Amino acid sequence: MAVAAGDDGRVDDLLDGVLADLGIAAAGELEVTGDPRPAALAAPLAVADCAVASVAACLVAAADLALARTGRWPAVALDTGHVAAAVRGEALLRDPAGRAVAGFAALSRLWPAADGWVRTHANYPWHREALLAAFGVPDGPDTEVAGPLAEAIAGRPARHVERRVDESGGLAVAARTEAEWRAGDTGRAVAATPLVTGEPLGTAAPLGRAAAGALPASRLRILDLTRVIAGPVGTRMLGALGADVLRVDHPHRPELPLHTVDGVVGKASAVVDAGTEDGRRTLHALLDEADVLVTGYRPGALRRLGLDPDQVAERHPGTVVVTLSAWGTTGPWGGRRGFDSLVQIATGIGWATSRDGARPGALPCQLLDHATGYLVAAGALAALARRARTGETTHVRLSLARTAQWLLDQGTRAGDGPPGADDGDAYRVPLGDGWTGIAPPGRLDGRPLTWPHLPPRYGQARPAFAT
């Protein structure tokens, strides 16, 4: 495979490793153009390389699916500047007035603890309530509760805070160095797994062939049970590659304003109450028609609904299952919730990106979410190609923590200063209703990918596939 961009072959090597995990043994040409180190992704870690490699893997997997369904490998091309904009997509989303949309709540931040730093995540109301309850802080406006919460955290060791918030049902992690993360039980468990894991689920009739000239995933149905960024990034990319994607949310767990637009681009969006018998029947009726189920809940959380991979394989044979978690499925944190910002801090990325060595830093984008999202799409596409060729169905597993390990494994690099400003306007497209965002990255046979299902309408579709 030829990769044109890059000055040290790192993207080639990263891509080869991902393709090996995906089971794609041979591939056609891939053209990558643009600056190998986009200024917007400048960092002491290999952010740009991993971003480009993850998107490239998705496009190569799409081309391999096209080969399996049509007998032809389409020309694949990718621009690194477009990747740099795409992995900052939620930050570059603009409302009809041209304004950015807030990404983090006031209590989702770093806090000094007695012996280090703690990162909390309180974007969702139920996580905010659990955080305050962990320290007996009465609810109130953010400006009133921040002081007592800061005092409570400052008086306790960071890992004590981490445990206490977790026991309360909230989300907090102590800042660790990379060495501390690697030496811990969770870090070792994560490192022992592949970046993308594929496990056989059974066999079914091979997928039908696609029409010549159709997009690689055309007329394939994806049931999307994911939230926030990583899963929705993957499923919307599948939509851009031709799939019929239906996202389903619970009506009593509403999404944040940012994600009611960014998270439903490229797909239809419906609400179903899975807590009712009718709701569960609806989900399983959808699975009777789906080619792929993508879930982003913590391991085991969907078992009561009959939606764990083994249950899906038994009741809906032939369905590819892709599961995404924060910390993987093994080790002490295998059942925990988590988000990109927390995983960065827990794995040592925070200290690796610190500007002064006194306070943890952060990546120039939510790379763990975005890279994992494109790998979600790549894993689904590779599994579909396998089913097209052999009838074998697959359970594909990924985690934000394993993607963090992948990034850290590339080591640090000197010479990159602070991230440069880039509004992404070269790749900006209208999303409808006055909103604008970034187009899907990549070209197939010279044709840029585009978003279907515009404008995005959160929760307004019928719970049914369009095709």
N, C-alpha and C positions, 0 to 999 in steps of 0.2 A: 504494500500500500504506500502511495506517495503522499506526503504531507508537505506542502510548500512553505508554510510559515514556520518560524521558529529558528533559533540560532544555535541550538545545542542538541537537537534531536529528542528533547524531553517529551514533547507532545507525541511524537511517534511511539516512543517507549510506553508512555502512559496509555495510549490508545491500544497498542498491542496487548497490554495486560488486561484491559477491560474486555477486549474482544475475546481473549482466551476464557475469561470468566463467563462470557455470554455464550460460548460454544460456537463462535463464528470463526471457522478455521481459515477461510480464504476470503478475500474481499477484493473488489475492484478499486478503481482509482477514486481518491478523494482530494479535491483541490482546496487548500486553505490559503487565503490571502489576507493581507493586512499586517499591522504592527504586531510582532509576537509578544510585546509587552504593552498593551494598551494602558495609557496613563491613568485611566479611571480605575484600574485594578492593581495599581502599584502597591506592593506589600513586601515584607521580608519573607513571606512564604510564596509558594508557587501557585498563587491564586489564578493567574491568567492561564497557565498551562493546564491546570485541572479543569477550569471552566471550558476551555476549548476542547479538551479531550472528552469531556462528558457530552457536550453537544455533538461532537464528531461521532462518538460511539452511537448516539441516537440516530443520526442520519445514516451511518453505515448499516445499522440494524434495519432501518427502514428500507434501504436499498437491497439488503439481503432478503427481506420479506417480499419485495417486488420480484426479485429473481425467482424465489420459490413459487410465487403465484402466477407469474407471467412468462418466466424463462428469460427475462432480460434485466440486466443491472443498469439502473439509470445513472446518468452523470450526477455526481454529488459535489457541491461546492459550499464553502463556508467562509465568512468574513469575520476576522477576530474582533473588529470594532463592533460588529453586530452582536457577537457573543457578549462583549463587555456591557452593552446596553441591555441585552436580554436578562442577564443575571442580576441586574439592578432594576428589573421591571416594575416592582411595586413602588420603588422610590421615584421612578420616572413617570408613573401614572399621573395624569392631570385631569382635574374635574372640569366642568364646562367653563369655569372662570379662569382656568389655567393654573390652578393651585395644586400643590402636592397634597396628598392625603396622609394624615398622621399614621405612623406605623407602630409606635410603642406608647403605652399608657404611662402616666407619671410614676407609678410604683413599680414599673418594669425597668430596673436599673441596677447599677453596681452600688453596694453599700459597704462602708468600712466596718469590719468586725474586730473583735478584740485582738485577733492574731492574723488578720489578712483581709480578704475581700469576699463578698457574697454577691451573686447575681440572682435577682428574683424575676419572675415572669408573672405579671398580673393584668395582662390585657383583657382576659375574659372575666366577667363579674364573679363567677364562682371561684376562680383562682385568687382573685383579689380578696374575697371574703375569707378564704382559707388562710391566706397569708396574715391578715389582721388577727384572725382567731388564734393563730399559733402563738401569739404574744399577748393576747387579751386586749388588743387595741380596739376600742369601740369604733364602729363604722362612722364615717363622716366624709366631708370633702377631702380630696387629696391633700390640699394645703394644710388641713388640720391633723390628718393622721400621719403625715410623713415624718414629723418631728418625733412623736412617741415611738414610731416604728424604727426610726434611725437609732434612737437611744437604746431600744431593746436589742437591736442587732449589734450595736457597738459594744455592748457589755458582755457579749458571749463569743466563744470561739466559733470560727467560720463553719467547721463541720458539725458543731452542735446545732447551729442555726439550720444547716442543711437537713439534718435529721428531724428537727422539730417541725419544720415547715412541711416536710414530706409526710410525717405522721398526721399532720392536720389536713392533708389533702391538697396542699399547695405546691408551688414549684420554686425551688431555690437550690443553688449549688455553690459550694465553696470553690474559689479559684485555686487551681492546681497548676504546677509546672508540668511540662510534658513528661519529665522523668517520674514525677509522682503518679501521673495518670498511667503510664506504662507499667509501673510497678504494682499498681493496685489490682485487685481481683477483677473489677469491671473492665479495666483497660486490657488486661490479659485475655479475658473472654472475648472482647471485641476483636482484638488483633488476631485471634485464632480462626476467624471466619473470613471467607473471601469477600471482596468488595461487593460482588453480586453473586448470591447463592441461588442455584437452581436445583430443585429436587423433583423427581418424577411424581406425578399424581395419578397417572393411569393412561389409558389410551382411548381414542375415539376416532370417528371417521375423519380423514384428513380434510383440511379446509378446501373449499372450492377455489378454482382459479379466478383471477380478476381480469377485467377487460383490459386490453392493451391501452396504454396511455393513462389509466386510472392511477390515482395516488396509491401508495403502497398499502395503506390500511383501509381503503375504501370498502364500505358496506360491512365492516366489522363493528361489533357493538361492545362498548366499554361501559360498565357500571362503576361509577366513581363514588366511593364512600370515603373521601379524604377531605381535609380542611387545611386552612392556613396557607402555606406556600408550597412545600415540597411536592406533595401529592397532586395538587391542582396544576403545578407547572408540568408535571409529567403527563397528566391526562389531557391538558389543553394542547400539548404538543402532539399527542395522538390524534386529537381533533384536526390540527393543522395538516396532519399526514393522511387525512381522509376518513378517520374513524367517526362513527356515530357515538358521541360521548354523552352520557346522562349522569349528572351529579345529583345525588340525593342527600339531603340534610334532614335532621330532626327539627320539627317545628318549634320545640321548646328549648333548643340550643342554638339560638340565632348566631349568625356569623358577624364578625366585625365589619364596619362600613367599608374599609379598604378592600376586604376580601369578597364583599358582595359584588364588586366589579372585577377586580383583578383575578379573583379565584374562579369566576365562572365564564371568563372569556373562552371562546372556542368550544363551548358545550351548552347543552340544555341543562336547566337547573330546576329541580322539583323538591318538595318536602314530603316526607312520609313519616308517620309516627310508628316507629318500629316497636314501641311499647304496647301496641295493640295487636290483636290477632289479625285484623284486616291489614294493618301495616306490614306485618311479617309475611302475610300471603302475597302482598304486592311486591315486596323485595324478592321473594323466591320466584314469583312469576317473571320478574325481570331477569333473574338469573337463568331461567329456562331458555331465554332468548340471547343472553349475553355470551360473547366470546371471551371476555376478560373481566374479572373483578379486581379492582384496585382498592385496598383499604389502608387507612392511616391511623388506626386506633392502636392503643397499647396492646401488646400480646395477650390474647385470651379474652379481651373485652367483648368480642362479638360472638363468643361461643354460645351464649344463651340464646342468640338469634339463629343459630345453625349456620353461621357464616365463617367459621374457622376453615382453613384449607382442606382438612380431611373430611369435614362435613360437606363442603361444597363438592368435593370430588365424588362423594357417595351419592349425593342427591342431584347434582348437576354435572354429570360426567362430560368431559370435553372442555370445561371452562378453565382457562388459565387463571391462576390466582397470583396477584402481586401484593405482598404485604410490606409495609413501610413502618418502621418504629424509630424511636429516638435512640435507644441504647442497645439495640439488638434483642435477641430472645433468650440469651443465656447469661450467666453471671448474676451478681447481686442486684443489678439494676434492670434486669431483663423485663420486669413488669412495670417499670416506671414510665410516667409521661415525660415529655421533654420537648424543647424547641431549639432551633438553631443557636440563638443567643446563649442559652444555657450550656449547650454542648461545646461551644467555643471556649467558654470559661472553664468547664470541668476537664477538658482534654489537654489544656496547656496552650491552646491557641491564643488566649487572652494575654498570657505573659510573653509569648513569642512575638506578639504584635505591639507590645507596650512601647510607648515613645520615650518614657523616662525611667522605666524599671521600678517605679513606685506604685503605679496604678495599671491594672490590666487594660489592654487595648482591644481592638476588634478588627475584623476583616473589613475591607472596603465595600463588601456586599455580603448578603446572607448566602455565601457560597455553599454552605452545607445543604441548605434547602434546595438551591437551584441545581447544583451538580447532582444531588441525589434525585431530584425530580427528573432530570434528563436521563439518568440511569434507570429510573422507574420505567420511563417510556422505552428505553433501549431493551430492558429486560422483558417487557411485554412483547415488543416486536420480535425479539429473538425467539421467545417461546411460541409465538404465532407461526414463525417460519418453521420451527421444529414440528409443530402440529401439521402444517401444510405438507411437509415432506414425509412424515412418519406416522402421524396421528397421535404422537405422544403429547400429553399435557403436563404442565410444569407449575410448580409453586416457586415463585421468584421472591427472594427476601433481600431487603436492603435496610440500612439504618444510617441515621445522621452521624452517629459516633464512628461507624466504620468509614464513612466518607471523610470525617475529620482525621482519622488515622491515615488514610490515603494521602491527604494533603500534608500532614506532618512527616510522613515517610519520605517526602521529596526534599526535606531539609530546608534550611534558611538560605536566603540569597542576599548578597550585598548590592548596593547601588540604587535601589528603588527608594525614592523619597515619598512624601505624602501623596495620596491619590490626587490626580489632576481633575479639574472640573470638566464634565462632559454631559451635556443635556440630552444626548441620544437623539437629537432631532433628525439626524440623517436616517434613522430607522423608525421614526414615529409615524403612526397611522391613526386615522379616526376609528374609534370603537363604537360610535353611535351616541346619540343624545348629548353631543358636545364633548364627550370624554375622548381622550387620546392616550395611547400607550405604545409599546414597542411591538413591532411585527415579529412573528416567529422567525428564528434564525435558520438560514439554510436555503439552498436552491436545489431543485431536482430537474435535470435536463434543462437547465437554464431558467427555469420558472421559479420565482420566489414563492415561498410558502405564504399562505394567508390564513387569517382567522375565519372560521365559519361561525354561525350563530351570533351575529351581531345585530343590535346592541345586546350586551349581557343583561339578563333578566333573572336576578336571584330569586329562586323559589317559585317562579311563575309558570313553569312548564307542567304539563301533565306527566305523571310518572310512567312514561312509555317511550320506547325508542322511536326515532323518526323513520328508520328504514325497516 
